[in-house]
Amino acid sequence: MGALLLAAESLAAAAGLWRVAGGAAREGAARRATARAHSLRRRCEGAATPALRDFSTAAELSPREWEIAQLAVHGHTGREIAGRCGLCVRTVDNALGRVYRKLGVHGRGGLGWVWVW
C-alpha cells in the first residue's frame, strides 16, 4: 500500500504543477494524472495524507461511471455494458463520454493508461 500511496501523492503533485503551467496539452496531462491518482488512492483503503487531503476531486467518477469505465477497460462493448447494468446503449455512451472528459482521454484506448486494475 505504501508504494501505491506514494505514487498517488506524486501524481497529485504532478497534476497540480501541470495545471499551474497552463495550456491545453498540460490540462489534459493534469486530468490524466488526477484520474490515475484517484484510481491509485482507491486501492489504498481510504488512506488520506496531507498531500491528498487538498487534492482536487474534479476527476472523481461517480460509482456508476466507475462501473461502466471498468467494464469498458475490460473489453466489453457498449451493448454488453448496457445489458449488464440494465441501461440503454445511449446511456452507456453518454456515461463513457463523461468519463473520457473527466479523465482527459479521447476514447477507450486512453482508459487503459489511467486505469489501475
VOMIDO-157023 format. One record per residue (C-alpha): residue in one letter; x, y, z. Coordinates in steps of 0.05 Angstrom, whole numbers, padded with zeros to 5 digits, always signed. Layout:
<vozas>
AXYZ
...
</vozas>
This chain:
<vozas>
M+00000+00000+00000
G+00057+00048+00014
A+00082+00049-00057
L+00012+00060-00085
L+00001+00117-00036
L+00067+00149-00054
A+00050+00142-00128
A-00018+00174-00116
E+00015+00233-00080
S+00066+00241-00135
L+00013+00242-00189
A-00029+00292-00149
A+00032+00337-00144
A+00047+00330-00218
A-00025+00346-00236
G-00021+00410-00195
L+00043+00431-00229
W+00014+00418-00299
R-00047+00460-00281
V-00003+00518-00258
A+00038+00513-00323
G-00026+00521-00363
G-00042+00506-00435
A-00090+00456-00466
A-00039+00400-00472
R-00018+00408-00400
E-00090+00409-00377
G-00100+00341-00410
A-00039+00314-00375
A-00064+00343-00309
R-00132+00308-00318
R-00098+00241-00334
A-00052+00247-00274
T-00111+00266-00229
A-00151+00207-00253
R-00094+00158-00243
A-00080+00187-00173
H-00154+00177-00155
S-00151+00106-00181
L-00089+00091-00140
R-00118+00124-00078
R-00180+00079-00083
R-00134+00019-00075
C-00105+00048-00011
E-00168+00035+00030
G-00186+00107+00044
A-00117+00130+00064
A-00110+00205+00068
T-00045+00243+00072
P-00034+00318+00074
A-00015+00316+00000
L-00080+00282-00018
R-00126+00319+00030
D-00125+00382-00012
F-00126+00343-00077
S-00179+00364-00127
T-00237+00316-00136
A-00256+00344-00204
A-00239+00279-00239
E-00273+00234-00188
L-00321+00188-00223
S-00389+00171-00196
P-00400+00098-00175
R-00439+00085-00240
E-00386+00119-00283
W-00333+00078-00248
E-00371+00013-00261
I-00382+00030-00335
A-00309+00051-00344
Q-00284-00013-00311
L-00327-00056-00358
A-00303-00016-00418
V-00230-00024-00398
H-00241-00099-00394
G-00264-00100-00466
H-00340-00102-00460
T-00379-00068-00516
G-00430-00014-00502
R-00486-00063-00515
E-00456-00113-00465
I-00447-00059-00413
A-00518-00036-00423
G-00544-00107-00413
R-00503-00118-00350
C-00522-00052-00319
G-00595-00051-00340
L-00585+00012-00382
C-00596+00032-00454
V-00536+00036-00500
R-00544+00111-00508
T-00539+00120-00432
V-00475+00079-00432
D-00446+00120-00489
N-00463+00185-00452
A-00432+00159-00388
L-00368+00139-00425
G-00366+00209-00456
R-00368+00240-00386
V-00314+00191-00363
Y-00269+00209-00421
R-00277+00284-00407
K-00264+00275-00332
L-00203+00232-00345
G-00176+00274-00402
V-00174+00217-00452
H-00201+00210-00522
G-00231+00141-00521
R-00227+00070-00494
G-00153+00065-00513
G-00137+00122-00465
L-00175+00089-00408
G-00122+00035-00401
W-00068+00085-00384
V-00106+00118-00326
W-00139+00055-00301
V-00107+00016-00245
W-00135-00055-00244
</vozas>
